Amino acid sequence: MLNSSRYNKTYFYEGCEINPINIGIITIGILSVLFISDIISTIIGINRTNRYLKLLSKSGSQLRKISESIGENISDKTIQFTQKSENIKNDVKEKRQKAINDMEKHRAAIQRKQEDILKNMPMTAKRIRSAFPDLKLFEYWDNKNKENKK
């Protein structure tokens, strides 16, 4: 029979009655518990994430400092190397030019001395040369005379 109550009662089995208000209250209670547990787990996750972000930020700043110091060190060493290489290059050019000038002076002095010796060749040397034409000692003199004739 029909009850005169406002809501219809549902019977699962005899003696156990469940009405819709009880089902709604139970559902709201379960959902509230799930909602509260979700909020708590989210707050815990956010706190954990914040902690990891702080650690990442610290390690990033430390890494940036190390990177900057390495970069400064490399640039300083490169600048020093460039300056030293320029100094060495200039020193080598100066020493090379000085050595070339010294050798030119020395060569010119030796050449003048040889020309003087060849011009002032004594008569006995000329006679020895005519007596021994295959003597290698006089090859330079012969070559020099050929150059002078040209």
C-alpha positions in Angstrom: 0.0 0.0 0.0 0.5 3.5 -0.5 2.0 5.4 2.2 0.9 8.9 2.8 4.4 10.1 3.2 5.9 12.5 0.8 8.5 10.2 -0.6 8.0 6.7 -1.8 9.9 4.2 0.1 11.9 1.5 -1.6 12.3 -1.9 -0.1 15.2 -4.1 -0.9 14.0 -6.8 1.2 11.5 -7.0 3.9 12.4 -4.8 6.8 15.0 -2.7 5.0 13.7 0.4 3.6 15.7 3.0 1.7 14.1 6.3 0.7 15.6 8.8 -1.8 16.6 11.3 0.9 18.9 8.7 2.5 20.4 7.8 -0.8 21.1 11.5 -1.6 22.6 12.1 1.9 24.9 9.1 1.5 25.9 10.1 -2.0 26.7 13.7 -0.9 28.7 12.3 2.1 30.8 10.1 -0.2 31.4 12.8 -2.7 32.3 15.3 0.0 34.8 12.8 1.4 36.3 12.3 -2.1 36.3 16.1 -2.7 38.1 16.8 0.6 40.7 14.0 0.0 41.3 15.3 -3.5 41.9 18.8 -2.2 44.3 17.5 0.5 46.2 15.4 -2.1 46.4 18.4 -4.4 47.7 20.7 -1.6 50.4 18.0 -0.8 51.3 17.8 -4.5 51.6 21.5 -4.8 53.8 21.8 -1.7 56.0 19.0 -3.1 56.2 20.6 -6.5 57.2 24.0 -4.9 60.0 22.2 -3.0 61.3 20.7 -6.2 61.0 24.0 -8.1 63.0 25.7 -5.3 65.7 23.0 -5.6 65.7 23.4 -9.4 66.0 27.1 -9.1 69.0 26.8 -6.7 70.8 24.3 -8.8 70.1 26.4 -11.9 71.6 29.5 -10.3 74.6 27.5 -9.2 75.0 26.1 -12.7 74.7 29.6 -14.2 77.4 30.9 -11.8 79.7 28.0 -12.8 79.0 28.5 -16.4 79.8 32.2 -16.2 83.0 31.6 -14.4 84.0 29.0 -17.0 83.1 31.4 -19.8 85.1 34.3 -18.2 88.1 32.0 -17.7 88.0 30.8 -21.3 87.6 34.4 -22.7 90.5 35.6 -20.4 92.7 32.8 -21.6 91.8 33.4 -25.2 92.6 37.1 -24.9 95.9 36.3 -23.2 96.7 33.7 -25.9 95.9 36.1 -28.7 98.0 38.9 -27.1 100.9 36.5 -26.6 100.7 35.1 -30.1 100.7 38.6 -31.5 103.7 39.5 -29.4 105.5 36.4 -30.5 104.6 37.0 -34.1 105.9 40.5 -33.9 109.1 39.4 -32.2 109.6 36.7 -34.8 109.1 39.2 -37.6 111.6 41.6 -36.0 114.2 38.9 -35.4 113.7 37.5 -38.9 114.2 40.9 -40.5 117.2 41.6 -38.3 118.7 38.2 -39.2 118.0 38.8 -42.9 119.7 42.2 -42.7 122.7 40.8 -40.9 123.1 38.0 -43.4 122.8 40.4 -46.3 125.5 42.6 -44.8 127.7 39.5 -44.1 127.1 38.2 -47.6 127.9 41.5 -49.2 131.1 41.8 -47.1 132.2 38.2 -48.2 131.3 39.0 -51.8 133.4 42.2 -51.8 136.3 40.3 -50.2 136.1 37.5 -52.9 136.0 40.1 -55.6 139.0 41.8 -54.2 140.9 38.5 -54.0 140.0 37.6 -57.6 141.0 41.1 -58.9 144.3 40.9 -57.1 145.1 37.3 -58.0 148.9 37.0 -58.1 150.8 36.0 -61.2 151.8 32.7 -59.6 148.1 31.8 -59.1 147.4 32.5 -62.7 150.3 30.3 -63.8 149.2 27.5 -61.5 145.8 27.8 -63.1 147.1 27.5 -66.6 149.3 24.5 -65.5 146.3 22.7 -63.8 143.1 23.6 -65.7 141.0 20.9 -64.1 141.7 22.2 -60.6 138.4 22.9 -58.8 139.9 25.8 -56.9 139.5 28.1 -59.8 135.9 27.3 -60.8 134.4 30.2 -58.8 136.8 32.6 -60.5 135.8 31.3 -63.9 132.1 31.6 -63.1 132.7 35.1 -61.8 134.5 36.2 -64.9 131.7 34.8 -67.1 129.2 36.8 -65.1 131.2 40.0 -65.4 131.5 39.5 -69.2 127.8 39.2 -69.6 
